[in-house]
Amino acid sequence: MARGKGSSGGGGGGGGTNIRTVILGVISVVISLIMLGIAMDVVTDLLATVDFTDYPGAEAILGLFPLLMMISLVFFGGLLVWLGIKGQNVDMKASIMVTIVVVVAIILLPIVMDSTTTLMERVDIGDYTGLASFLGLVPLLYVIGAMAITGILGFKTYRGSTKKKAQSPAY
């Protein structure tokens, strides 16, 4: 019996295409396209309504956020398609978690900005040493943190799939 390159004799998943992972990758790309519109709406509203003089770096990173989000999610979806074509199985919960983190980050971004602005507008903010300076960094730290967490989760999803493939016993 002839086997394809990289196939294993035990239980499937060896060298053939893993359709579930490919479909999950395609769905990730589609969701990222949908979320791009939502992210652009959120960021456009924030850029139009928030005075960024008290928020160093926040305006620049918010302007880049939709592009960075789109690149990372399309890359992640493409990675899932590639892994599926290689026959690797990806943890569905972990890959969905990456997308959920980005969705939640986009939804919470206006809340973070509004809360920070409310705190910055307090009359007694000057009574607290360094608080206004730190609050000015919160939007920047939030966006960078959300992107970092998304990257870490995406990397763990990828590493988890390669470790499972490496640890699977060959019979």
N, C-alpha and C positions, 0 to 999 in steps of 0.2 A: 504494500500500500504506500503510495507516494504522498508525502506531506509537503505543504508549502514551507517556504523559508520562515524560520522562527516559530513554527508551531510546536506545541508540546503534545504529548500523548495523553495527558491527564485532564479530563474534565472541560475542555474548551478554553476559550479566552487566550489561546496561545498567539497565533500570528494573524488570525483573521481580523476583520474590521469589527469593532464593538459599536454597533448601531446606536445603542442607548447613549453612549458617550458622545458620539457624533451629533445626535439629535439635541442633546443637552448643550453642546457648544453652539449649534445654530440658534437655539432658543436664547442663549446668553447674548448673542450678537443682536437678535431682534429686540430683546428687552433693552439692550444698551441704546439702540436707535430710538426707542420710545422714550427712554429716560433722558436722552439728550435734549429733547424738546422741553421736558419738565425742568431739567436743570437750567436750560437757557432762560426759561420764563422766570424761575426763582432768582437767578443771578441778575437778570435784567431789571427786575423790580428792586432788588437790593442796591444795585449800582445807581438807579435813578432816585432812590429815596433816602439813602443813608449818607451822612456827611462823614467822609473818611479821614478827616484831619486828625482825629484822635486814634485812628486805627492804622498804625504803620504796617505796610505790606499787605493789608487785607484787600485793598482794591485790586492790586495786581494779581494776587492769588485767586480772587474771586473771578476775575476776567479769564484766568487760565483754567479754572475748575472744570467747566464743561468739556474743554478739549482734552484735558488730562483724564477725566472720567471716561470719555469716549474711547480714547486710545487704550486705556487699561482694560476696559471691559471687552472691546473688540479683540485685543490681544489675548485676554483670558478665554473668550469664546473660541478664537482660532486655536489656542493651545488645547482646548478640550476636543475640538475636531481632529487635530493632529494626533492626540493621544488615542482617540477612538479609532482612527485609521490604522494606528500601530497595534490595535487590539487590546489596549490597556483599559481597565475598568476604573472609573473615577468615582469616588464617594459622592453620591448624589446630594446628600445633606450638606456636605462641605461646600460643594460648588454652588448650591442654592444660597447658602449662607453668605457667600461673597456678594451676590447680587442684592440680597436683603440688606446687607450693611450699607451698600451704596444708596439704595432707595431710602433707608431710614436717615442717612446722613443728609441727603438732599431735602427731605421733608423737615428735618430739625434745623437746617441752616437758618431759615428766617426767624425761628424761635430763639436761636442763639444770638442772632444779631439784635432782635428786639429786646431781649433780656439784658444784653450788654449795654445797649443804648440807654435803656431805662436806668440802669445802675450808674452809667456815666453822667446822666443828667441830674443826679441827686445833688442837692445843694451842699451837703456835708461830705462829699467825696474827698475833698482836700484834707479832711481831718484824719484820714487813714493813710499812713505813710506808704507810698508805692502802689496803692490799690488802683488808682487811675491808670498808672503806667502799665500795670499787669493786665487790667481789663482791656486796654487798647490792643493787647496781643491775643486776646481770647479768640476772635474770629480767625486770625491767621493760624493759630495753634489748632483750632478745631478742624479746619479744612486739611491742613497737613496731617493731623492725626487720623482723620477719616481715610485719607488716601493711603497712609502707612498701614493702617489696620487692614484695609482692603488688599493691599499688596502682600501682607503677611499671610492672610487667609488664602489668597490665591496660590502663593508659594507652597503653603502646607497642603493644599489640595493636590498640587502637582507632585510634591514629594511623597505624599501618601500613596498616590497611584503608582509611582515608580518603586516604592518600597514593597507594596503588595505584590507587584509583578516579580521583584527580585526574591521575595520570601516564599512565593508559591512553590510548593514541592513539585519536583518533576518525577513522574511515575513511569 
